[in-house]
Amino acid sequence: MSAAVFAFVTSFGNISLSILLGKGGQTTLPVQIFTYVEQSFEPIIAAVSSLVVFGTVGLLLVVEWLFGKTV
């Protein structure tokens, strides 16, 4: 589970690698966000980015709650 979250977060930092490894006709979320930012200046991308960040933090909190260490 932690590897999946790490890969998801790392993909946002490696746009060029995501573009290189993407399959034909399919784009990843970081590539789609990058393309949208290049073409438009609407605030919708900030809302999508906020949802992704809050979703990731929420997922991490749930995983910590379910599998966290007990002292």
N, C-alpha and C positions, 0 to 999 in steps of 0.2 A: 504494500500500500504506500509506504514512504517512497519507494522508487518511482511509482506512478506520479505522485505529487511532485517529486523532484524533477522528473522529466517534463511535466507540464509547466512548472515554473521556469525551468531552464530554457524551454522552447521560446519564451518571450524575449530572452536575451540574445538568442541566436537566430535572428531573422534570416540572415543569408544562408545558414545551414538548413533552416526550415524550407526556404525557397528551393534549395538544391535538392533536398531529399523528397520533396512533395511529388505525389503521383500526378500524371497528366489529367487535367480536368477536376482535380480535387485540391482544395487549398485548406491550410490549417488556420486556426483562429488568429494567431499572431500575424500571419501573412495577410489575411483579410483586413485586419486592423491597420497594418502598415500601408496597404494599398488605399484604404479609405482615407487615411490621414494625408497621403500624398495628393489625393484628388479633391478632397472636400475639407471645409473648415467648420462643419456643423458640430454642435456640442453632443450629438448622439454617441460619438465614440467615447467621450468621457463617461457617459452613463454605462455603456457596455463594459468599459474597463473597470469601473467601480463594482459592477455586478460580478465580474470575474474575480476581483480581489476579495470581495466579501464572501463569495462562494468558496474560494480557496481557504480563507481563514475559518469559515464555518466548518468546512470539511476537516480541517486540521483539529479544530476543537472537538468535534464529534469523535474522531479517531483517538485523540488523547483521552477523552472521557471513557471510551470503550476499552482501550488497551493501555491506558496510562499505568505508570508504576504506582504501587501502593507501598507506603512506608510503614 
